[in-house]
């Protein structure tokens, strides 16, 4: 019984990990699925290139 439950939980975790991997690979390497994801990707790239923008006064 416990072994069967652990097998189901492991399968669910594996499916979720694969789905997350597909989502992240599509977001990073290819065209994102939505425009808001594209803007978030571009914002993250700019922030990682110029982190002083986060601490600058507006």
VENZIFEN-V138539 format. One record per residue. N is the residue number from 1. SS is DSSP state (~ for helix, > for strand, _ for the rest). NEAR is the number of other C-alpha atoms within 8 Angstrom. D_FIRST is the distance of its C-alpha to the first C-alpha in Angstrom with 2 decimals. Layout:
n:N ss:SS near:NEAR d_first:D_FIRST
n:N ss:SS near:NEAR d_first:D_FIRST
This chain:
n:1 ss:_ near:4 d_first:0.00
n:2 ss:~ near:5 d_first:3.81
n:3 ss:~ near:6 d_first:5.41
n:4 ss:~ near:7 d_first:5.16
n:5 ss:~ near:8 d_first:6.39
n:6 ss:~ near:8 d_first:8.74
n:7 ss:~ near:8 d_first:9.92
n:8 ss:~ near:8 d_first:10.88
n:9 ss:~ near:8 d_first:12.53
n:10 ss:~ near:8 d_first:14.29
n:11 ss:~ near:8 d_first:15.53
n:12 ss:~ near:8 d_first:16.86
n:13 ss:~ near:8 d_first:18.58
n:14 ss:~ near:8 d_first:20.06
n:15 ss:~ near:8 d_first:21.45
n:16 ss:~ near:8 d_first:22.92
n:17 ss:~ near:8 d_first:24.47
n:18 ss:~ near:8 d_first:26.03
n:19 ss:~ near:8 d_first:27.39
n:20 ss:~ near:8 d_first:28.85
n:21 ss:~ near:8 d_first:30.39
n:22 ss:~ near:8 d_first:32.01
n:23 ss:~ near:8 d_first:33.35
n:24 ss:~ near:8 d_first:34.83
n:25 ss:~ near:9 d_first:36.35
n:26 ss:~ near:11 d_first:37.93
n:27 ss:~ near:13 d_first:39.23
n:28 ss:~ near:9 d_first:40.72
n:29 ss:~ near:6 d_first:42.04
n:30 ss:_ near:7 d_first:42.72
n:31 ss:_ near:8 d_first:43.86
n:32 ss:_ near:10 d_first:41.65
n:33 ss:_ near:7 d_first:40.34
n:34 ss:_ near:6 d_first:42.38
n:35 ss:~ near:7 d_first:45.67
n:36 ss:~ near:6 d_first:44.32
n:37 ss:~ near:10 d_first:41.97
n:38 ss:~ near:11 d_first:45.08
n:39 ss:~ near:8 d_first:47.06
n:40 ss:~ near:8 d_first:44.35
n:41 ss:~ near:10 d_first:44.24
n:42 ss:~ near:8 d_first:48.03
n:43 ss:~ near:8 d_first:48.13
n:44 ss:~ near:8 d_first:45.66
n:45 ss:~ near:8 d_first:47.77
n:46 ss:~ near:9 d_first:50.94
n:47 ss:~ near:11 d_first:49.48
n:48 ss:~ near:7 d_first:48.27
n:49 ss:~ near:6 d_first:51.72
n:50 ss:_ near:7 d_first:53.66
n:51 ss:_ near:9 d_first:51.71
n:52 ss:~ near:7 d_first:54.91
n:53 ss:~ near:7 d_first:54.69
n:54 ss:~ near:6 d_first:51.98
n:55 ss:~ near:6 d_first:54.28
n:56 ss:_ near:6 d_first:57.47
n:57 ss:_ near:3 d_first:59.14
n:58 ss:_ near:2 d_first:59.38
